Amino acid sequence: MLDLMNVDYTTKIPNNVDLASDRQVLKALEGWHPGYIDWWKDMGPDGFQDSLVYLRTAVSVDPKGWAKFDYVKMPEYRWGVLLAPQEADRKVNFGQHMGEPAWQEVPGEYRAMLRRLIVIQGDTEPASVEQQRFLGKTAPSLYDMRNLFQVNVEEGRHLWAMVYLLQKYFGRDGREEADELLRRRSGDADSPRMLGAFNEATPDWLSFFMFTFFTDRDGKMQLESLAQSGFDPLSRTCRFMLTEEAHHMFVGETGVGRTIQRTCEAMIAAGIDDPNDVARVRALGVIDLPTVQKKMNLHYSLSLDLFGSEISTNAANFYNAGLKGRFGETKIDDDHRLTDATYKVAKMVNGEITMVDEPSLTALNMRLRDDYTLDCFKGVERWNKIIEKTGVKFRLELPHTAFHRHIGEFKHTHTTPSGIILDEATWAGQRDNYLPSGADGDFITSLMQPVTEPGAYAGWIAPPKMGIDNKPGEFEYVQIHV
């Protein structure tokens, strides 16, 4: 009997799902493997495929000691299929099947809906690797470069997780979908990734940190919702993915925090007390706080779009079917069916933004987005504490939910970050006050000079408080010339 807490490395595909006894699925995954490696070499980190990187690899799914660290070349990383341990007698916790045993096989009537959920989640994973493939060349330190590559290989593993579900439970359809996941490309005009934010460029390291804070946090919310699923293999897959996702958000939060820290320190040292004196602050070789705010406005609004329309019959159908729950579903004190419940949703009513009661079932996207906003707010407050401690007078703020939206209730509305509605001409004239301009992007790009000496950091970012795996400051996280 395979110990499902530990990972079997005797097959080409490391796993804790007893692939050795599931020859058909093992063969399908081994057949998919060469295409995946081709994709990785083609679209993974550009210029570093032969570098030795100090990466963590899962050796168990026990949260207390699940990973080991070692040097590895990224194409030789042991991507695998890892599911959290099965809970005995687990039940469906919501929807019309509430109280029934969780499904170990795909319920026939929900096959298409479930496949769509898995494919959309799967498509986001390689997309972010593609978006970030050139960042290694401008890394502000070996520490940051290693963190980028750790995020990249784990997004690759999350793709493997979804492909396993497709290959095992969806037959020929699943195999075709798995192949399509390697065919689409982020930003490609003919074959783009499925969700808008995953076709945006990630041109610089501040963008990467914002992406891993805001967009990976959306990933966390989606994974938390899917971890509630009545389809047990999907639930178990997402529960383990969340263990890895935590590091990705850590990279984002600390990356932005260290950028802010360095800016504030440089301002204090230079005697600059006005954060809006952008030219003087930039002359110090650091990123001014108003530009950090603009980048925040962009990435937060793009990430809100990932939740879809505020009112969604799809979300209601997924919930009713027991396929995708709410964030923290089992901790919510209600009937978990929502047949008569209502939820407040922001809508345009007579030209004004108004809170309106809507049926909770169709407002599930809005509820998940509100949970997301609260989670983001807590992180932004931690950034504000960094600023406060230095004595600089400036506060970062999340923009209004209607700001810069392309999906849902406010896609045809222009507002300021504080939610004041603007006409199109006024918006066009003020846009660069709220979102990064071409000149802002050019300035940030000018700072993106690579630093590859162990223990050294680019001038625009502060060193971390401690190293990965408790390594000392001078540790060579990436051996570039092997």
Sequence and secondary structure as in RCSB ss.txt:
>XXXX:A:sequence
MLDLMNVDYTTKIPNNVDLASDRQVLKALEGWHPGYIDWWKDMGPDGFQDSLVYLRTAVSVDPKGWAKFDYVKMP
EYRWGVLLAPQEADRKVNFGQHMGEPAWQEVPGEYRAMLRRLIVIQGDTEPASVEQQRFLGKTAPSLYDMRNLFQ
VNVEEGRHLWAMVYLLQKYFGRDGREEADELLRRRSGDADSPRMLGAFNEATPDWLSFFMFTFFTDRDGKMQLES
LAQSGFDPLSRTCRFMLTEEAHHMFVGETGVGRTIQRTCEAMIAAGIDDPNDVARVRALGVIDLPTVQKKMNLHY
SLSLDLFGSEISTNAANFYNAGLKGRFGETKIDDDHRLTDATYKVAKMVNGEITMVDEPSLTALNMRLRDDYTLD
CFKGVERWNKIIEKTGVKFRLELPHTAFHRHIGEFKHTHTTPSGIILDEATWAGQRDNYLPSGADGDFITSLMQP
VTEPGAYAGWIAPPKMGIDNKPGEFEYVQIHV
>XXXX:A:secstr
   TTB B SSSS BSS GGG HHHHHHHHHHHHHHHHHHHHHSSTT TTSEEEEEEESBS TTS EEEEEEEGG
G    B      TT B  SGGGTTSB BSS  GGGHHHHHHHHHHHHHHHHHHHHHTTTGGGG SSHHHHHHHHH
HHHHHHHHHHHHHHHHHHHSHHHHHHHHHHHHH  TT SSS  SSGGGGS   SHHHHHHIIIIIHHHHHHHHHH
HTT SBHHHHHHHHHHHHHHHHHHHHHHHHHHHHHHHHHHHHHHHT   TT HHHHHTTTS  HHHHHHHHHHHH
HHHHHTT  SS HHHHHHHHTTSS  TTGGGS S SS SS EEEEEEEETTEEEEEEEETTTTHHHHHHHHHHHH
HHHHHHHHHHHHHHHT         TTTT SSSTTTT EE TT  EE HHHHHHHHHHHS  HHHHHHHHHH   
  STT   TTS   SS GGG  TT  SEE   
